[in-house]
Amino acid sequence: MNYHIIINNVKTVDELPGSWSNQDLIELLDRFGFPDASKSNPAELRELLSMAISDFEPAEAAAIMLEYRLSDKLNEGQIDQMSHDMLLDKISEEYPVIGLHHQLFNINQLLHKAYNGKFPSAKATITEFVMSSEDPNAEAITKEVVLKAFQHTLNDSNLIKRLFSDHLEGKVKFEEADSIIWDLSDKGDNQYQLITSEYWMARDEFVEAELDAEVILFEEDENED
């Protein structure tokens, strides 16, 4: 299947809009010893949380954040270990479970700002693009389809191309695509926005702004048990 792609904008950010709702901030303030935060001005919640967090030791604060967001994915021992590792490494890039990178990024960046850089900063990439196909049988635009198309405009140093070459060529099932792209939004009229880590896709890795790309999907072998 062939798709036509126009890259309209690629930007690097250190925080994702909407990553923390007011209710998230209120619940976190309670965990950091600031009761009745629901009575506070919503516009001040983020600043109040930063002040509340800074009263705790960094690793302790990280553990509270991890417990809040990822207690269903991590056990107590993992949270304790990660809360210390976050002070040394970009855990949202290096943790082996790719599916946790998105939330680890959000946690890390909130802590990074609350502690004025004590936690290593990570970056995210937001790409706005147009993608369409004249093929009536073309697959819908999914995270997998986008990554397989984008390989044709990303340079050879791109980590996705180096780690998942067989997946991109349709030789292996590409289950990791759903975790590599954190969000894929359909804006209408063939316009899309994707959000991922700069670790996976950096602004300076894009080679062409407009291209035609072939996408090969993985097909299960019906003869296999």
Secondary structure, 3 states (H helix, E strand, C coil): CEEEEEEEEEEEECCCCCCCCHHHHHHHHHHCCCCCHHHCCHHHHHHHHHHHHCCCCHHHHHHHHHHHHHCCCCCHHHHHHHHHHCCCCCHHHHCCCHHHHHHHHHHHHHHHHHCCCCCCCCCEEEEEEEEECCCCCCCCCCHHHHHHHHCCCECCCCHHHHHCHHHHCCCCCCCCHHHHEEEEEEEECCEEEEEEECCCCCHHHECCCEEEEECCCCCCCCCCC
